[in-house]
Amino acid sequence: MAVLKVIEILSNSTKSWEDATDKGIRKASKSIKNIKSAFVQSQSAVVAGGKVSEYRVNLKLTFEVKE
């Protein structure tokens, strides 16, 4: 039987929400092994001068806990 754990992380990017998601998963995978899925819980943006200056995502990552 597999045991899974879910954690919540925040990530940001100046390019896009997709890039913020990718960056968050890549960074988390350096210290968390066996990531199985990512759920984008929410998205937001920082606006400066009438333009989006930063994209932010709140991710829930699911990974398998090893025995």
C-alpha positions in Angstrom: 0.0 0.0 0.0 1.3 3.4 -0.9 1.2 6.4 1.5 1.0 9.8 -0.1 1.5 13.2 1.4 0.3 16.6 0.2 2.1 19.8 0.7 1.4 23.4 -0.4 3.9 25.7 -2.0 3.9 29.1 -3.6 5.8 30.0 -6.7 6.2 33.0 -9.0 7.4 34.0 -12.4 7.7 37.1 -14.5 6.7 35.1 -17.7 3.5 33.2 -17.0 1.4 31.0 -14.7 2.7 28.0 -16.5 6.3 29.0 -15.9 5.6 29.7 -12.2 4.1 26.2 -11.9 7.1 24.6 -13.7 9.6 26.5 -11.5 7.8 25.5 -8.3 7.8 21.8 -9.3 11.4 21.9 -10.4 12.6 23.6 -7.2 10.5 21.3 -4.9 11.8 18.2 -6.7 15.3 19.0 -5.6 14.4 18.2 -2.0 11.2 16.2 -2.4 11.4 12.9 -4.2 8.6 10.9 -5.9 6.3 13.9 -6.7 3.3 12.3 -8.3 1.0 15.3 -9.1 0.6 19.0 -8.9 -2.8 20.8 -8.4 -2.9 24.5 -9.1 -5.1 25.7 -6.2 -5.1 29.4 -7.2 -3.5 31.9 -9.5 -2.9 35.6 -9.0 -0.9 38.4 -10.6 0.9 41.5 -9.4 0.1 44.6 -11.5 2.4 47.5 -11.9 1.9 50.4 -14.3 -1.2 48.8 -15.8 0.7 45.6 -16.8 1.2 42.2 -15.1 4.7 42.2 -13.6 4.5 38.9 -11.8 2.5 35.7 -12.0 1.9 33.7 -8.8 0.5 30.2 -8.2 -0.4 28.3 -5.1 0.4 24.6 -5.7 -0.5 21.4 -3.9 2.1 18.7 -4.5 1.4 15.1 -3.9 4.3 12.7 -3.3 4.8 9.1 -2.2 6.3 8.6 1.3 8.9 5.9 1.2 9.2 3.3 4.0 
